[in-house]
Amino acid sequence: MAANQGERTRRRLSTGERREQLLSVGARLFSESPYDDVWIERVAEIAGVSRGLLYHYFPTKRDFFAAVVERESERMLRMTAAVPGAPVREQLAAGLDAYLGHAQAHAHGYRAFHRAEAAGDPVVRRVHGQVMAAQERQIRAALAADPEFGPAVAERPDVRLAVRGWLAFTTAICLEWLREGEPSRAEVRDLCARALFGALAP
């Protein structure tokens, strides 16, 4: 009897584990439904916690959403991290493939994030700025490590500006692609890659 009771007793999660659990639930719900259709009560219900506990971790729904996006962005940065010795053109193609696949799988959340950023939401703008800066550093580090370009090219002011502009371009292309549903992901990937290397051409 005691053993059965023990099996039914939930293991108490640490603060970090509970936060990760809530963010995992949020990532799934925001990917499946538009932002306005995701209810905090539903998140709490799936996670098996009270709504009050969820608000203890995240004061507002917007804070929760921004934390979900930040977590997913960190995952994406790890997935597209530079591979030592690999040509930057190959790395960019693989990184774009991962990025576009993630946006496609989390289309509702991707759209909501960029709509909120465009509307000037301060919480989302902070996360957006961090994500864009991290992506820029990652791309420039890959350029610096590649013999075709090298550190001198990666640090040029015009290259820094081109990379920032290209990130905005890629976001706009991705949003339009998600809306239209075509062309293929491979074609969108190649379009974005050509745009970056075209901007970097002397």
Secondary structure, DSSP 8 states (H G I E B T S, - for coil): -HHHHHHHS-----HHHHHHHHHHHHHHHHHHS-GGG--HHHHHHHHTS-HHHHHHH-SSHHHHHHHHHHHHHHHHHHHT---TTS-HHHHHHHHHHHHHHHHHHTHHHHHHHHHHHHTT-HHHHHHHHHHHHHHHHHHHHHHHHSTTT-HHHHT-HHHHHHHHHHHHHHHHHHHHHHHH--S-HHHHHHHHHHHHHHHH--
